[in-house]
Amino acid sequence: MSKEFFKKYYGQLKGFKIESFEMVDSGDEYIKDFPCFILSKGKQKIRIEVSQDEEGNGGGFLFIGEVVQNG
């Protein structure tokens, strides 16, 4: 997938605020559970599940780091 695809796909998240977090049971003992975030923007709510791949073959990991400002 191209950078443009990811820019458009993840760009949908702009303006949303994280309201809550939970781990979601994958329902399979061989598949990792999924980290799940509930986000809101106005009255709209969405759910983000972090997966190891686009097919949902198990939970993944998000790196959290500081934003370094240039200049």
VMD Tcl script that draws the C-alpha trace (Angstrom):
set ca {
  {0.00 0.00 0.00}
  {1.19 3.49 -0.79}
  {2.01 6.37 1.54}
  {-0.98 8.19 0.05}
  {-3.29 5.34 1.10}
  {-2.05 5.47 4.70}
  {-2.20 9.28 4.78}
  {-5.87 9.18 3.74}
  {-6.75 6.16 5.90}
  {-5.15 7.37 9.15}
  {-6.01 10.98 8.37}
  {-9.60 10.09 9.24}
  {-8.53 10.14 12.90}
  {-7.69 13.85 12.97}
  {-9.71 15.72 15.54}
  {-10.77 12.66 17.52}
  {-10.07 12.38 21.25}
  {-9.25 9.14 23.06}
  {-12.03 8.50 25.58}
  {-11.15 5.03 26.83}
  {-8.96 1.98 26.42}
  {-9.53 -1.75 26.92}
  {-8.11 -5.08 25.85}
  {-10.51 -7.06 23.64}
  {-10.49 -10.86 23.84}
  {-9.62 -12.31 20.44}
  {-11.78 -15.35 21.14}
  {-8.90 -17.67 20.19}
  {-6.29 -18.98 22.60}
  {-3.63 -18.83 19.85}
  {-4.32 -15.22 18.83}
  {-3.20 -12.27 20.97}
  {-5.92 -10.02 22.42}
  {-6.41 -6.63 20.75}
  {-5.66 -3.25 22.35}
  {-8.78 -1.16 21.70}
  {-9.31 2.61 21.93}
  {-12.69 4.38 21.87}
  {-12.42 7.86 20.31}
  {-14.94 10.66 20.00}
  {-15.41 13.83 17.99}
  {-18.62 15.67 18.84}
  {-21.36 13.02 18.92}
  {-19.42 10.63 16.66}
  {-17.63 7.70 18.29}
  {-15.24 5.27 16.64}
  {-13.28 2.24 17.79}
  {-9.66 1.49 16.96}
  {-8.31 -2.03 17.44}
  {-4.57 -2.43 17.13}
  {-3.73 -5.49 15.01}
  {-0.46 -7.05 13.94}
  {-1.62 -6.92 10.31}
  {-4.51 -5.80 8.12}
  {-6.13 -9.24 8.33}
  {-6.62 -9.10 12.11}
  {-4.39 -12.07 12.91}
  {-3.82 -10.94 16.48}
  {-3.23 -7.91 18.62}
  {-0.38 -5.55 17.90}
  {1.67 -2.83 19.56}
  {1.65 0.97 19.25}
  {4.84 2.89 19.93}
  {4.21 5.99 22.06}
  {6.85 8.69 21.98}
  {7.35 12.40 22.31}
  {7.03 14.69 19.31}
  {10.30 16.53 18.71}
  {9.78 20.04 17.36}
  {12.23 21.26 14.72}
  {13.64 24.75 15.16}
}
mol new
graphics top color blue
foreach p $ca { graphics top sphere $p radius 0.5 }
foreach p [lrange $ca 0 end-1] q [lrange $ca 1 end] { graphics top cylinder $p $q radius 0.2 }
display resetview
